[in-house]
Amino acid sequence: MPGQYFLELFVNAQVYSNTVPNWRAVDVTLGRQLKTILYLTNASVHDQLATLARDHGWMVFETPRVSPSGVPYLKDMYHHASQNLTGCIFYGFSNGDILYNRDLLVTLNAIFPVPDITYNVFGGTLKLTQLECHL
């Protein structure tokens, strides 16, 4: 692996507090292959969230650039993230309400070995009206 991390995943200020420890637990389970970044548009307003994120090993930065209406520019966050941790194989943005398990990195690892390819991986959510769990 060329870098210290396999995946650098970032999110903007609209993150749920249960997402922070979930992403950290996935990272610990997978041997610290995931680096997480929280971008905030106004760090003083989000002190509690920034502290929670830092306490769980996240990096916290001011959003590089926002539109006149305050919406972060995704392209600028990707650029900043790739400059922050060079050598990662994947850099990604996720909505702050998405919880992951180890399958995220298993899936990415399955497509990684193909040489000389630029990866664009997209995911989506599925609305389930009823979910049954059979153990």
MIDRENLO-291049 format. One record per residue (C-alpha): x, y, z; chain. Coordinates in steps of 0.001 Angstrom, whole numbers, plus 524288, in hexadecimal, padded with zeros to 5 digits. Example, Ala and Ser with C-alpha at 12.3 -4.5 7.8 and 13.67 -1.06 7.14 Angstrom:
<pts>
+-------+-------+-------+-------+
|    px |    py |    pz | chain |
+-------+-------+-------+-------+
| 8300C | 7EE6C | 81E78 |     A |
| 83566 | 7FBDC | 81BE4 |     A |
+-------+-------+-------+-------+
</pts>
This chain:
<pts>
+-------+-------+-------+-------+
|    px |    py |    pz | chain |
+-------+-------+-------+-------+
| 80000 | 80000 | 80000 |     A |
| 80647 | 80CE7 | 7FC01 |     A |
| 80146 | 81521 | 80760 |     A |
| 7FEAE | 813DF | 815B5 |     A |
| 7EFFF | 812D5 | 81383 |     A |
| 7E7BA | 80B74 | 809C1 |     A |
| 7DC27 | 814CF | 80A4A |     A |
| 7DAD9 | 822E9 | 80E6F |     A |
| 7CC82 | 825E5 | 810B4 |     A |
| 7C777 | 8338D | 8134D |     A |
| 7BAAF | 839E4 | 816D7 |     A |
| 7B5C5 | 847B3 | 818DF |     A |
| 7AF91 | 84D55 | 82515 |     A |
| 7A2B2 | 84635 | 82318 |     A |
| 7A722 | 83A04 | 82A36 |     A |
| 79F98 | 83297 | 8347F |     A |
| 7A670 | 8304D | 8416F |     A |
| 7A4D8 | 8216D | 84040 |     A |
| 7AC03 | 821B6 | 83337 |     A |
| 7B8A8 | 82639 | 839AF |     A |
| 7BAD1 | 81A4C | 8426B |     A |
| 7B56E | 81113 | 837F1 |     A |
| 7BF79 | 81534 | 82DE4 |     A |
| 7CA33 | 81441 | 83824 |     A |
| 7C5E6 | 8067C | 83BEC |     A |
| 7C681 | 80253 | 82DA5 |     A |
| 7D43A | 807E6 | 82CFD |     A |
| 7D8CD | 800B2 | 83931 |     A |
| 7D2B4 | 7F3F4 | 83466 |     A |
| 7DA15 | 7F508 | 8279A |     A |
| 7E764 | 7F81E | 82D3B |     A |
| 7E72C | 806D3 | 82BD3 |     A |
| 7E586 | 80755 | 81D12 |     A |
| 7DB4F | 8122B | 81D88 |     A |
| 7DE59 | 82073 | 8202C |     A |
| 7D2D3 | 82950 | 822D3 |     A |
| 7D1B7 | 837FE | 82107 |     A |
| 7C70D | 8412A | 825A1 |     A |
| 7C5E1 | 84DFD | 81E55 |     A |
| 7BF1A | 858F5 | 8259C |     A |
| 7BA62 | 865B1 | 81FCC |     A |
| 7BB4B | 86CC2 | 82CCC |     A |
| 7C34E | 8656B | 836E4 |     A |
| 7BF18 | 86E11 | 84232 |     A |
| 7B0D7 | 86A51 | 83FFE |     A |
| 7B446 | 85BE0 | 83FB5 |     A |
| 7BD82 | 85AFA | 84B53 |     A |
| 7B674 | 84F54 | 85166 |     A |
| 7B651 | 847B4 | 844A1 |     A |
| 7C48F | 84B22 | 841C6 |     A |
| 7C886 | 8466C | 84F50 |     A |
| 7C0F5 | 839B7 | 84DAC |     A |
| 7C75D | 83766 | 8407F |     A |
| 7D518 | 83A4A | 84573 |     A |
| 7D2CC | 8317A | 8514A |     A |
| 7CFF1 | 82666 | 847BB |     A |
| 7DC2E | 828C6 | 83FA2 |     A |
| 7D649 | 830FF | 834D5 |     A |
| 7DD5F | 83C5B | 82E9E |     A |
| 7D576 | 848FA | 82F0D |     A |
| 7D733 | 85416 | 8255A |     A |
| 7D050 | 86062 | 82141 |     A |
| 7C91E | 85E1B | 81470 |     A |
| 7D259 | 862BC | 809AD |     A |
| 7C821 | 86AAB | 8024C |     A |
| 7B981 | 86CBC | 802A6 |     A |
| 7AFD0 | 872B3 | 7F92D |     A |
| 7A9AE | 87FF9 | 7FC0D |     A |
| 79E35 | 87892 | 80202 |     A |
| 7A755 | 870D9 | 80AF4 |     A |
| 7A757 | 863C6 | 803CE |     A |
| 7B4D7 | 85D44 | 803DE |     A |
| 7BB42 | 85AB3 | 7F6BC |     A |
| 7BD7A | 84C11 | 7F5C7 |     A |
| 7C89B | 84DA1 | 7EC03 |     A |
| 7D034 | 85606 | 7F5A7 |     A |
| 7CE32 | 84C1C | 8008B |     A |
| 7D35B | 84139 | 7F7B3 |     A |
| 7DF2F | 84976 | 7F427 |     A |
| 7E20E | 84CD0 | 8025D |     A |
| 7E041 | 83EA7 | 806AB |     A |
| 7E967 | 8397F | 7FC28 |     A |
| 7F3A1 | 8439F | 7FFCD |     A |
| 7F20E | 84094 | 80E44 |     A |
| 7F4F4 | 831FF | 80D94 |     A |
| 7FC87 | 82F05 | 80152 |     A |
| 7FDE5 | 82108 | 7FD2C |     A |
| 7F056 | 81C4D | 800D1 |     A |
| 7EA64 | 81355 | 7F6D1 |     A |
| 7DC79 | 8187C | 7F825 |     A |
| 7D752 | 825B7 | 7FC5E |     A |
| 7C8DA | 826FD | 7FEA6 |     A |
| 7BDC9 | 82F7F | 8033F |     A |
| 7B258 | 829E6 | 80AB8 |     A |
| 7A5DF | 82F5E | 81023 |     A |
| 7A691 | 83099 | 81ED2 |     A |
| 79B24 | 8278E | 82176 |     A |
| 7A153 | 81B85 | 81B3B |     A |
| 7A62E | 810C3 | 82430 |     A |
| 7B00C | 806F8 | 81EF4 |     A |
| 7B542 | 7F9A5 | 82231 |     A |
| 7C16D | 7F2A9 | 81D79 |     A |
| 7BAF8 | 7EF9C | 81059 |     A |
| 7BE3E | 7FD52 | 80B89 |     A |
| 7CCD1 | 7FA98 | 80B68 |     A |
| 7CADF | 7EC77 | 80718 |     A |
| 7C38D | 7F177 | 7FB1D |     A |
| 7CDB3 | 7FBCA | 7F7FB |     A |
| 7D89B | 7F1F8 | 7F9E4 |     A |
| 7D222 | 7E901 | 7EFFB |     A |
| 7D331 | 7F333 | 7E52B |     A |
| 7E06D | 7F8C2 | 7E90A |     A |
| 7E9E6 | 7EF24 | 7E2A8 |     A |
| 7E687 | 7F33F | 7D4C2 |     A |
| 7F280 | 7FB2C | 7D04C |     A |
| 7F28B | 8082B | 7C918 |     A |
| 7E449 | 80B63 | 7CB3E |     A |
| 7DE27 | 8179E | 7D0BD |     A |
| 7D35D | 813CF | 7DA14 |     A |
| 7C64D | 81AA2 | 7DB6C |     A |
| 7BE36 | 81323 | 7E539 |     A |
| 7B073 | 817A3 | 7E863 |     A |
| 7A704 | 8129C | 7F276 |     A |
| 7991F | 81562 | 7F5E1 |     A |
| 78F18 | 812F6 | 8002F |     A |
| 78336 | 80A75 | 7FF77 |     A |
| 776C1 | 80DB5 | 806B4 |     A |
| 771CF | 801A8 | 80D99 |     A |
| 76411 | 801F7 | 812E2 |     A |
| 765E4 | 7F5B8 | 81B11 |     A |
| 7725A | 7EEFF | 81EF4 |     A |
| 7728A | 7E198 | 8252D |     A |
| 77E6E | 7DC18 | 82BC6 |     A |
| 78004 | 7CD60 | 82C90 |     A |
| 78ADC | 7C8D6 | 8355C |     A |
+-------+-------+-------+-------+
</pts>
